[in-house]
Amino acid sequence: MRFIAEIGLNHNGNFGLLPELVKRAASSGADIAKFQLGWRAEKGEINCIDQEQLVMIFRICDLFGVEPMFSIFTEEAFRMIKPLNPARYKVASRTVIENQDLVETILNEDKETFISLGMWDGEDLPFKNYVNAKYLWCRSEYPTLPWMLTDLPKDFEDSPYEGLSDHSVGIETALLAIARGATVVERHFTLDKSDVTIRDHALSSTPDEFAILVDLGKGIERNLALGV
């Protein structure tokens, strides 16, 4: 079972907040702290990460014992991160729709690559020939409300999905997914849900909520392993 804390843009453009966000994500049980590279990244925008800041993020994650992972949105972002040799990549559903050539370039690195499919409406999975492509079930609604979740897989083991990229309010949907066999859960992570800088804060988990998710999720996983 792997838990991904999606820090994303919840630093609000204040990169001095990143050490605290990563520290709290790690102490809440996250295996991976996830960021976005190449999205809203032009000079003056909220997520303008340069090479020096990218290296610093890797160092911060190493300091607190959590793996860094990045959603890659542009070719330039991919060129920036390649020399740092990340263990794996993430691809947002927007990129699946808008830049399949970039996704294939990433997959050709032969590293585990999580792919969200919230915007994908094709009948078949994209990139079926890549065994390193790991799909996450997702709804690209912010927040995703319960009546939007009726087609959440009833059995992840009998589905093409490794897990859930969760935009719902609270941790109930993530726990339900784990009980149905999901082995990866990604949730947005914030220090303050009431922050209105970007919409993601409202649908994020606080450190306390994320810690509860990890604790209960691992308990469910243990029971499933026993055949309960």
C-alpha positions in Angstrom: 0.0 0.0 0.0 1.4 3.4 -1.0 0.2 6.8 0.1 0.9 9.8 -2.0 0.6 13.3 -0.5 -0.1 15.7 -3.4 1.5 19.0 -2.4 1.1 20.3 -5.9 0.5 24.0 -5.8 -0.5 24.2 -2.2 2.7 26.0 -1.4 0.9 29.1 -2.9 4.0 30.2 -4.7 5.9 30.4 -1.3 8.7 27.9 -1.8 9.8 28.6 1.7 6.8 26.7 2.8 7.9 23.5 1.1 10.1 22.1 4.0 7.2 22.3 6.4 4.8 20.7 3.9 7.2 17.9 3.2 8.0 17.4 6.9 4.3 17.2 7.8 3.5 14.9 4.9 6.3 12.5 5.9 5.3 12.6 9.6 1.7 11.8 8.5 2.8 8.6 6.9 3.1 9.6 3.2 5.4 7.4 1.2 5.6 9.9 -1.7 5.4 13.7 -1.7 4.2 14.8 -5.1 4.7 18.1 -6.9 3.8 19.5 -10.3 6.5 20.5 -12.8 5.6 22.6 -15.9 2.1 23.6 -14.8 1.5 27.3 -14.1 5.2 27.5 -14.3 6.0 30.6 -16.3 7.9 33.5 -14.8 5.6 35.3 -12.3 3.2 32.3 -12.0 2.5 30.4 -8.8 4.6 27.3 -9.6 7.6 28.7 -11.4 10.2 26.1 -10.3 13.7 26.5 -11.6 16.5 24.0 -11.6 17.9 25.3 -8.2 14.5 24.9 -6.6 14.0 21.5 -8.1 17.2 20.3 -6.6 16.2 21.8 -3.3 12.9 19.8 -3.3 14.8 16.6 -3.8 17.1 17.5 -0.9 14.2 18.4 1.4 12.4 15.1 0.6 15.6 13.2 1.3 16.0 15.0 4.6 12.6 13.9 5.8 12.7 10.4 4.3 10.0 10.7 1.7 10.2 10.1 -2.0 9.7 13.0 -4.3 7.5 12.5 -7.4 6.5 15.0 -10.1 3.7 15.3 -12.5 5.4 16.3 -15.8 3.5 18.7 -18.0 6.0 19.9 -20.6 9.0 18.7 -22.5 11.1 21.4 -20.8 9.9 20.0 -17.4 11.0 16.5 -18.4 14.4 17.8 -19.5 14.8 19.6 -16.1 14.1 16.5 -14.0 15.8 13.8 -16.0 19.3 14.5 -14.6 18.0 14.1 -11.1 17.0 10.5 -11.8 13.6 10.3 -10.0 12.5 6.8 -9.1 9.1 7.2 -10.9 6.9 9.8 -12.7 3.3 10.9 -12.6 1.3 12.0 -15.6 -1.9 14.0 -15.2 -5.0 13.2 -17.2 -4.7 16.6 -18.9 -1.3 15.6 -20.4 -2.8 12.3 -21.6 -5.3 14.3 -23.6 -3.1 17.1 -24.8 0.4 15.6 -25.3 0.5 11.9 -25.8 4.0 12.2 -27.4 5.4 13.5 -24.1 3.7 10.7 -22.2 5.3 8.1 -24.4 8.7 9.8 -24.0 8.3 9.5 -20.3 7.2 5.9 -20.5 10.2 5.1 -22.7 12.4 5.8 -19.6 11.0 2.4 -18.4 10.3 3.7 -14.9 7.0 3.2 -13.1 4.7 5.9 -14.2 1.4 6.6 -12.6 -1.2 7.9 -15.0 -4.5 9.6 -13.9 -7.4 9.1 -16.3 -9.9 11.6 -15.0 -10.2 13.4 -18.4 -9.8 10.3 -20.5 -13.0 9.1 -22.2 -11.6 6.6 -24.6 -13.0 3.0 -24.7 -9.6 1.5 -24.3 -6.7 2.4 -22.0 -4.1 4.6 -23.5 -0.5 3.3 -23.7 -1.5 -0.3 -23.4 1.9 -1.6 -24.6 3.8 -0.2 -21.7 4.0 -2.5 -18.6 5.4 0.4 -16.5 2.2 2.4 -17.0 0.1 2.2 -13.8 -3.3 3.7 -14.0 -5.1 5.6 -11.3 -8.9 6.0 -11.3 -9.8 9.7 -11.0 -12.6 12.2 -11.5 -11.4 15.6 -12.7 -14.0 17.5 -10.6 -12.8 19.8 -7.8 -14.1 18.7 -5.4 -15.5 15.4 -6.6 -18.9 15.0 -4.8 -20.4 11.6 -3.8 -22.9 11.4 -6.7 -20.0 11.8 -9.1 -18.4 8.6 -7.8 -21.0 6.0 -8.6 -18.6 4.3 -11.1 -15.7 4.0 -8.7 -14.4 0.5 -9.3 -16.2 -2.1 -7.1 -13.1 -4.3 -7.3 -9.8 -2.7 -8.1 -8.1 -6.1 -8.5 -10.5 -6.9 -11.3 -10.0 -3.5 -12.9 -7.2 -1.9 -14.9 -6.5 0.6 -12.1 -3.7 0.4 -9.5 -5.4 2.8 -7.2 -7.2 6.1 -6.8 -6.2 9.8 -7.4 -8.8 11.3 -5.0 -10.3 14.8 -5.3 -13.3 14.1 -3.0 -13.9 15.8 0.3 -12.8 13.8 3.3 -11.0 10.4 3.4 -14.1 8.1 3.0 -13.7 7.5 -0.7 -10.0 6.7 -0.3 -10.8 4.2 2.4 -13.6 2.7 0.3 -11.1 2.3 -2.5 -8.6 0.5 -0.3 -11.3 -1.8 1.0 -12.0 -2.6 -2.7 -8.4 -3.5 -3.4 -6.7 -0.2 -4.4 -2.9 -0.4 -3.6 -2.2 3.3 -4.3 -4.0 6.3 -2.9 -3.1 9.9 -3.8 -4.7 12.8 -2.0 -4.0 16.5 -2.0 -2.2 17.7 1.1 -2.5 21.1 2.8 -1.7 22.9 6.1 -4.9 25.0 5.9 -8.1 23.9 4.1 -9.6 27.4 4.4 -6.8 28.9 2.3 -8.4 30.3 -0.9 -5.2 31.0 -2.9 -6.1 28.0 -5.1 -9.1 25.7 -5.1 -7.1 22.6 -4.2 -6.9 23.5 -0.5 -10.6 22.9 0.1 -10.4 19.3 -1.2 -7.1 18.4 0.5 -6.3 16.5 3.6 -4.7 18.1 6.6 -1.8 16.4 8.3 -4.1 14.9 10.9 -6.6 13.6 8.3 -3.8 12.2 6.2 -2.4 10.3 9.2 -5.8 8.8 10.0 -6.1 7.8 6.3 -2.7 6.0 6.5 -3.5 4.3 9.8 -6.9 3.1 8.8 -5.8 2.2 5.3 -3.0 0.0 6.4 -5.3 -1.7 8.9 -7.8 -2.4 6.1 -4.9 -3.8 4.0 -3.8 -6.1 6.8 -7.3 -7.5 7.2 -7.6 -8.0 3.4 -4.3 -9.9 3.4 -5.8 -12.3 6.1 -8.8 -12.9 3.9 -11.3 -10.9 5.9 
